[in-house]
Amino acid sequence: MTSSTQPRITVVIPAFKRTEALMRAVWSAARQDLDPRAFEVIVVDSSPDDANQHAVESVAAATGRNVRCLRKTAEGPGPSRNLGARNAAGEFIAFLDSDCEATPGWLRAGLAAFGDEVGLVQGGVLPEPGVAAGVFAHYIVVEKETPLYETANIFYRCRAFAATAGFAPDLHPTSLQPMGGEDTRVAWQVKRSGWKSAFAADALVYHEVRAMPVWKWFIHKRLYVFPRIVGEFPELRRHFFLRYFYDRAQAAVLLAAAGLALAFAWPAAALLALPYVVLRTREPSKTLHGALRLARAALYFPRDLASLGLLAASSLKHGTLLL
């Protein structure tokens, strides 16, 4: 239990460059509708300059809230979250990414979801309102509990988190879009140790919608981490399509690729590509209608093939099949 002078919950935000986005995240965390004495905000910055530190200090001065910034070298967001957790005074920790903005009732709703046996609570994530979320944009959506437990918005009981190995360093520690996967591994360590999980839709944050270069959309590099995670936590398999495919599209693109390859000797085999075409053309689209929806399948086919290659390479490296 925390004393009356200690915060009940600590918000931890890892940061690397991108001061403008970080400011929005820190302001949203500082303006929660809880009693200001009930929470604190810790930003852990690993930028090469002190711009983020000055920005955090300006929010602390303007709001009078318990907001502070710690500094460390760049290892990716995981170790920054670990440092924030080690300095947390609260009974609970709320992890928020620096490209997200929390709604005013975020902390209150997250705390309300903790029962006696609950060790982690996942909150809702939606794209920022009023911004077009097109194909070549980065954002995430979490509308129900997912097996990935993204740290864009997640709460941990400190006792549950302390019993894990913590978040691992990222394979690309100075990238503005880290490889990821460390959040999934920590959550499953907590679940494996016997804690229950919960979902709080009202503990809502908005994720920044950010344009990305076409090549970053084409190479979905984060897929590379999942075969290794499945090898460590086989219980994750039941959440993937037919247990051995990342999703339905990856199963369909493998079938389509096999059919097109066989079509050179047996033309009828090209029909094996139909499930993929149907899957991709039936997906919602705000811009493509009628016959133009076939263009969606043509657009996604090389990307899905590249994703299949990433998953296959990782499966071979880690000795765990996930395609």
C-alpha positions as CSV (number, residue, x, y, z in Angstrom):
1,M,0.0,0.0,0.0
2,T,1.1,3.6,-0.6
3,S,1.0,6.2,2.0
4,S,-1.1,9.4,1.7
5,T,1.9,11.3,0.5
6,Q,2.8,8.8,-2.2
7,P,1.2,8.6,-5.7
8,R,-0.9,5.5,-6.3
9,I,0.1,5.2,-9.9
10,T,3.2,6.2,-12.0
11,V,3.0,7.1,-15.7
12,V,6.2,6.1,-17.6
13,I,6.8,7.5,-21.0
14,P,10.0,6.5,-23.0
15,A,11.2,9.2,-25.4
16,F,13.7,9.5,-28.2
17,K,13.7,12.8,-30.2
18,R,10.3,13.9,-31.6
19,T,9.8,16.7,-29.0
20,E,6.5,18.0,-30.4
21,A,4.8,14.6,-30.1
22,L,6.3,14.0,-26.7
23,M,4.9,17.3,-25.4
24,R,1.4,16.3,-26.4
25,A,1.8,13.0,-24.5
26,V,3.2,14.6,-21.4
27,W,0.5,17.3,-21.3
28,S,-2.2,14.6,-21.6
29,A,-0.7,12.6,-18.8
30,A,-0.3,15.6,-16.5
31,R,-3.9,16.7,-17.0
32,Q,-5.5,13.5,-15.8
33,D,-8.7,14.0,-13.8
34,L,-7.3,12.2,-10.7
35,D,-6.2,14.0,-7.6
36,P,-2.8,15.3,-8.6
37,R,-1.3,13.7,-5.5
38,A,-2.5,10.3,-6.8
39,F,-0.2,10.1,-9.7
40,E,3.3,11.1,-11.0
41,V,4.7,11.2,-14.5
42,I,8.2,10.0,-15.4
43,V,9.7,10.6,-18.9
44,V,12.8,8.7,-19.7
45,D,14.6,10.3,-22.5
46,S,17.5,8.9,-24.6
47,S,17.8,11.6,-27.2
48,P,21.3,12.9,-28.1
49,D,20.3,16.5,-27.0
50,D,18.4,18.0,-24.1
51,A,15.4,19.3,-26.0
52,N,13.0,16.7,-24.6
53,Q,14.3,17.3,-21.0
54,H,13.6,21.1,-21.3
55,A,10.1,20.4,-22.8
56,V,9.2,18.1,-19.9
57,E,10.5,20.6,-17.4
58,S,8.3,23.3,-19.0
59,V,5.2,21.1,-18.6
60,A,6.1,20.5,-14.9
61,A,6.4,24.2,-14.3
62,A,3.2,25.1,-16.2
63,T,1.0,22.5,-14.5
64,G,2.6,22.2,-11.0
65,R,2.2,18.4,-11.3
66,N,4.7,15.8,-10.3
67,V,6.4,15.5,-13.7
68,R,10.1,14.8,-14.2
69,C,12.6,13.6,-16.8
70,L,15.4,11.0,-16.5
71,R,18.1,10.7,-19.0
72,K,19.9,7.6,-20.4
73,T,21.7,6.3,-23.5
74,A,19.7,5.0,-26.4
75,E,18.8,1.3,-26.2
76,G,15.2,1.5,-27.5
77,P,12.1,2.2,-25.5
78,G,12.2,-1.0,-23.4
79,P,15.2,-0.2,-21.1
80,S,13.8,3.3,-20.8
81,R,10.6,1.9,-19.4
82,N,12.6,-0.3,-17.0
83,L,14.4,2.8,-15.6
84,G,11.1,4.6,-15.2
85,A,9.6,1.6,-13.4
86,R,12.6,1.4,-11.0
87,N,12.0,5.0,-10.1
88,A,8.3,4.6,-9.7
89,A,6.7,5.4,-6.4
90,G,3.2,4.1,-7.3
91,E,1.6,0.8,-6.6
92,F,0.7,0.6,-10.3
93,I,2.6,1.7,-13.5
94,A,0.9,3.0,-16.6
95,F,3.0,2.8,-19.7
96,L,2.2,5.4,-22.4
97,D,4.2,5.8,-25.7
98,S,5.4,9.2,-26.7
99,D,3.3,9.3,-29.9
100,C,0.1,8.9,-27.9
101,E,-2.3,11.2,-26.1
102,A,-4.3,10.0,-23.1
103,T,-7.9,11.0,-22.6
104,P,-8.6,12.8,-19.3
105,G,-10.1,9.7,-17.6
106,W,-7.3,7.3,-18.8
107,L,-5.7,6.7,-15.4
108,R,-9.0,6.5,-13.5
109,A,-10.5,3.9,-15.9
110,G,-7.3,1.9,-15.9
111,L,-7.1,1.7,-12.1
112,A,-10.7,0.7,-11.9
113,A,-10.1,-2.4,-13.9
114,F,-7.6,-3.9,-11.4
115,G,-9.2,-6.7,-9.4
116,D,-7.3,-8.6,-6.7
117,E,-5.8,-11.1,-9.1
118,V,-5.3,-8.8,-12.1
119,G,-1.6,-8.1,-12.9
120,L,-2.0,-6.1,-16.1
121,V,-4.7,-4.0,-17.8
122,Q,-4.7,-3.2,-21.5
123,G,-6.3,0.0,-22.5
124,G,-8.0,1.1,-25.8
125,V,-6.1,2.8,-28.6
126,L,-7.6,4.6,-31.5
127,P,-6.1,6.8,-34.3
128,E,-6.0,10.5,-33.4
129,P,-9.4,12.1,-34.3
130,G,-9.7,14.3,-37.4
131,V,-6.7,12.9,-39.2
132,A,-7.0,10.7,-42.3
133,A,-5.5,7.2,-41.5
134,G,-4.5,6.1,-45.0
135,V,-2.6,3.1,-46.2
136,F,0.8,4.7,-46.0
137,A,0.4,5.8,-42.4
138,H,1.6,4.5,-39.0
139,Y,-0.8,4.1,-36.1
140,I,-2.3,1.3,-34.1
141,V,-5.8,0.3,-33.1
142,V,-6.6,-1.7,-29.9
143,E,-10.4,-2.2,-29.4
144,K,-10.2,-5.4,-27.3
145,E,-7.6,-7.3,-25.4
146,T,-5.0,-8.5,-27.8
147,P,-2.2,-11.1,-27.4
148,L,0.5,-8.5,-28.2
149,Y,-0.2,-6.2,-25.2
150,E,1.2,-3.1,-26.9
151,T,2.8,-0.6,-24.5
152,A,1.2,2.2,-26.4
153,N,-1.3,1.9,-23.5
154,I,-0.9,-0.7,-20.7
155,F,-1.0,-0.8,-17.0
156,Y,0.9,-3.1,-14.6
157,R,0.7,-3.9,-11.0
158,C,4.2,-3.1,-9.7
159,R,4.5,-6.5,-8.0
160,A,3.6,-8.3,-11.2
161,F,6.0,-6.3,-13.3
162,A,8.9,-6.6,-10.8
163,A,8.8,-10.4,-11.1
164,T,9.6,-10.2,-14.9
165,A,12.9,-9.8,-16.6
166,G,11.8,-6.4,-17.8
167,F,11.7,-5.0,-21.3
168,A,14.6,-6.0,-23.5
169,P,16.7,-3.6,-25.6
170,D,15.6,-3.0,-29.1
171,L,17.4,-4.4,-32.2
172,H,17.3,-0.9,-33.7
173,P,17.9,1.3,-30.6
174,T,18.1,4.6,-32.4
175,S,15.2,4.1,-34.8
176,L,12.1,6.3,-34.7
177,Q,10.1,3.0,-35.3
178,P,11.7,0.3,-33.1
179,M,11.6,-3.3,-34.0
180,G,9.4,-4.0,-30.9
181,G,8.2,-7.2,-29.3
182,E,9.6,-6.5,-25.9
183,D,6.1,-5.5,-24.7
184,T,4.6,-8.8,-25.7
185,R,7.2,-10.8,-23.9
186,V,6.8,-9.0,-20.6
187,A,3.0,-9.3,-20.7
188,W,3.2,-13.1,-21.2
189,Q,5.8,-13.4,-18.4
190,V,3.2,-11.8,-16.1
191,K,0.4,-14.0,-17.4
192,R,2.6,-17.2,-17.1
193,S,3.3,-16.4,-13.5
194,G,-0.4,-16.6,-12.7
195,W,-1.7,-13.1,-12.9
196,K,-4.9,-12.4,-14.7
197,S,-5.3,-9.7,-17.4
198,A,-8.2,-7.3,-18.1
199,F,-9.2,-4.8,-20.8
200,A,-10.4,-1.3,-20.1
201,A,-12.0,0.4,-23.2
202,D,-12.5,3.6,-21.3
203,A,-8.8,3.9,-20.5
204,L,-8.4,5.3,-23.9
205,V,-5.5,6.9,-25.7
206,Y,-5.2,8.3,-29.2
207,H,-2.3,7.2,-31.3
208,E,-0.6,9.7,-33.6
209,V,-1.3,9.1,-37.3
210,R,2.1,9.6,-39.0
211,A,2.9,9.3,-42.7
212,M,5.5,6.7,-43.5
213,P,7.7,6.2,-46.5
214,V,6.4,3.6,-48.9
215,W,9.4,1.3,-48.3
216,K,8.7,1.3,-44.5
217,W,5.1,0.2,-45.3
218,F,6.4,-2.4,-47.8
219,I,8.9,-3.9,-45.3
220,H,6.9,-4.6,-42.1
221,K,10.0,-5.3,-40.1
222,R,8.3,-5.9,-36.8
223,L,7.1,-9.2,-38.0
224,Y,10.6,-10.5,-37.7
225,V,10.4,-10.7,-33.9
226,F,7.3,-12.9,-33.7
227,P,8.7,-16.4,-34.4
228,R,11.2,-15.9,-31.6
229,I,8.4,-14.8,-29.2
230,V,6.3,-17.8,-30.1
231,G,9.3,-20.1,-29.5
232,E,9.5,-18.6,-25.9
233,F,5.8,-18.6,-25.3
234,P,4.1,-21.5,-27.2
235,E,0.8,-20.6,-25.6
236,L,0.7,-17.6,-28.0
237,R,0.1,-19.9,-31.0
238,R,-3.6,-20.2,-30.3
239,H,-3.9,-16.5,-31.1
240,F,-2.5,-16.8,-34.6
241,F,-4.3,-18.0,-37.7
242,L,-4.3,-21.9,-37.8
243,R,-1.6,-21.6,-35.1
244,Y,1.2,-21.3,-37.7
245,F,0.3,-18.2,-39.7
246,Y,0.6,-14.6,-38.4
247,D,-2.8,-13.9,-39.9
248,R,-5.2,-15.0,-42.6
249,A,-3.5,-12.9,-45.2
250,Q,-0.2,-14.6,-44.7
251,A,-1.8,-18.0,-45.2
252,A,-3.6,-16.8,-48.3
253,V,-0.4,-15.2,-49.8
254,L,1.5,-18.5,-49.3
255,L,-1.3,-20.4,-51.1
256,A,-1.3,-17.8,-53.9
257,A,2.4,-17.9,-54.4
258,A,2.4,-21.7,-54.6
259,G,-0.4,-21.6,-57.1
260,L,1.3,-19.0,-59.3
261,A,4.5,-21.0,-59.2
262,L,2.8,-24.2,-60.2
263,A,0.8,-22.5,-62.9
264,F,3.8,-22.6,-65.2
265,A,3.4,-26.4,-65.4
266,W,-0.3,-26.7,-64.5
267,P,-2.3,-23.5,-65.4
268,A,-5.3,-24.4,-63.3
269,A,-3.1,-24.0,-60.2
270,A,-3.4,-20.2,-60.6
271,L,-6.9,-20.6,-59.1
272,L,-5.1,-21.0,-55.7
273,A,-4.6,-17.3,-55.8
274,L,-8.3,-16.6,-55.7
275,P,-8.7,-16.8,-51.8
276,Y,-6.0,-14.1,-51.5
277,V,-7.7,-11.8,-54.1
278,V,-11.0,-12.2,-52.4
279,L,-9.6,-11.6,-49.0
280,R,-7.8,-8.4,-50.0
281,T,-10.6,-7.0,-52.2
282,R,-13.2,-7.4,-49.4
283,E,-11.3,-5.4,-46.9
284,P,-12.8,-2.0,-46.2
285,S,-11.5,0.9,-48.3
286,K,-12.6,4.5,-48.4
287,T,-11.1,5.2,-51.8
288,L,-11.3,2.1,-53.9
289,H,-14.7,0.9,-55.2
290,G,-16.0,-1.6,-57.7
291,A,-13.4,-3.2,-60.1
292,L,-10.8,-0.8,-58.6
293,R,-10.8,-2.9,-55.5
294,L,-8.7,-5.4,-57.4
295,A,-6.0,-2.9,-57.3
296,R,-5.8,-3.4,-53.5
297,A,-4.9,-7.0,-54.0
298,A,-2.2,-6.0,-56.5
299,L,-0.8,-3.4,-54.1
300,Y,-0.7,-5.7,-51.1
301,F,0.6,-8.8,-52.9
302,P,4.3,-7.8,-53.0
303,R,4.1,-6.5,-49.4
304,D,2.6,-9.7,-48.2
305,L,5.3,-11.7,-50.0
306,A,8.0,-9.6,-48.3
307,S,6.3,-10.2,-44.9
308,L,6.3,-13.9,-45.7
309,G,10.0,-13.8,-46.4
310,L,10.7,-12.0,-43.1
311,L,8.7,-14.5,-41.1
312,A,10.3,-17.4,-42.9
313,A,13.8,-16.0,-42.3
314,S,13.1,-15.5,-38.6
315,S,11.5,-19.0,-38.3
316,L,14.6,-20.5,-39.7
317,K,16.9,-18.5,-37.4
318,H,15.0,-19.2,-34.3
319,G,13.8,-22.8,-35.1
320,T,10.1,-21.9,-34.6
321,L,7.7,-22.0,-37.5
322,L,5.4,-18.9,-37.9
323,L,4.6,-17.7,-41.4
